[in-house]
Amino acid sequence: MTGKCANCESRKSMRHFTNENFTITCAGLTTEVEGLSGWRCDACGEMKFDADSARRYAAAGDALVLRERQSKKLGTSITGLDSPRT
């Protein structure tokens, strides 16, 4: 499927991709989400995940945010070293 990119409006530039891995980084934490599929613009690189991939990518990002918040709540840094409590 090709189509018009919502970001750069390039015509016939959206190409389908399957089974790709993406790394998410948040506040020094990283996770890899495997096997994602969707569409990528050949002109600008904009991506749109399919519904299942979008849910999995969002859930992985949310989990990183929650881990970072929990580490702050416990008074530890994300690297596992104790940090001063204020």
C-alpha positions as CSV (number, residue, x, y, z in Angstrom):
1,M,0.0,0.0,0.0
2,T,1.3,3.4,-0.9
3,G,-0.4,6.7,0.0
4,K,0.1,10.3,0.9
5,C,2.2,11.1,4.0
6,A,0.3,13.0,6.7
7,N,3.6,14.7,7.7
8,C,5.2,15.9,4.5
9,E,2.3,15.3,2.1
10,S,4.5,13.5,-0.3
11,R,2.3,11.4,-2.6
12,K,2.7,7.6,-2.9
13,S,5.6,7.6,-0.4
14,M,4.2,5.4,2.3
15,R,5.6,1.9,2.2
16,H,4.6,-1.0,4.4
17,F,7.2,-2.6,6.8
18,T,6.8,-5.7,8.9
19,N,8.6,-7.4,11.8
20,E,10.9,-4.5,12.7
21,N,12.4,-3.8,16.1
22,F,12.3,-0.4,17.7
23,T,14.2,0.9,20.8
24,I,12.4,3.3,23.1
25,T,14.4,5.5,25.5
26,C,13.0,7.4,28.5
27,A,14.9,9.1,31.3
28,G,17.9,6.9,30.7
29,L,15.9,3.6,30.5
30,T,15.6,1.7,27.3
31,T,13.6,-1.2,26.0
32,E,13.2,-2.9,22.7
33,V,9.9,-3.7,21.1
34,E,10.1,-6.5,18.6
35,G,8.1,-7.4,15.5
36,L,6.3,-4.1,14.8
37,S,4.6,-3.4,11.5
38,G,3.2,-0.3,9.8
39,W,4.0,2.3,7.2
40,R,7.0,4.5,6.7
41,C,7.4,7.5,4.4
42,D,10.2,7.2,1.9
43,A,10.5,11.0,1.7
44,C,10.6,12.1,5.4
45,G,10.8,8.9,7.5
46,E,7.4,9.5,9.2
47,M,6.0,6.2,10.5
48,K,2.5,5.0,11.3
49,F,2.2,1.7,13.2
50,D,-0.7,-0.7,12.5
51,A,-3.2,-1.0,15.4
52,D,-1.5,-3.9,17.2
53,S,2.0,-2.5,16.9
54,A,0.8,0.9,18.1
55,R,-0.7,-0.6,21.2
56,R,2.5,-2.6,22.0
57,Y,4.8,0.4,21.3
58,A,2.7,2.6,23.6
59,A,2.5,0.0,26.3
60,A,6.3,-0.4,26.3
61,G,6.8,3.4,26.5
62,D,4.2,3.6,29.4
63,A,6.1,0.8,31.3
64,L,9.3,2.8,31.0
65,V,7.7,6.0,32.4
66,L,6.2,4.0,35.3
67,R,9.6,2.4,36.1
68,E,11.2,5.8,36.1
69,R,8.5,7.3,38.4
70,Q,8.8,4.3,40.7
71,S,12.5,4.7,41.0
72,K,12.0,8.4,41.9
73,K,9.4,7.4,44.5
74,L,11.8,5.0,46.1
75,G,14.5,7.6,46.1
76,T,16.8,5.7,43.8
77,S,18.3,6.7,40.5
78,I,17.4,4.8,37.4
79,T,20.8,3.3,37.4
80,G,20.1,1.7,40.7
81,L,22.4,3.9,42.8
82,D,20.9,5.5,45.9
83,S,20.3,9.2,45.5
84,P,19.6,11.6,48.3
85,R,16.0,12.0,49.4
86,T,14.7,15.5,49.6
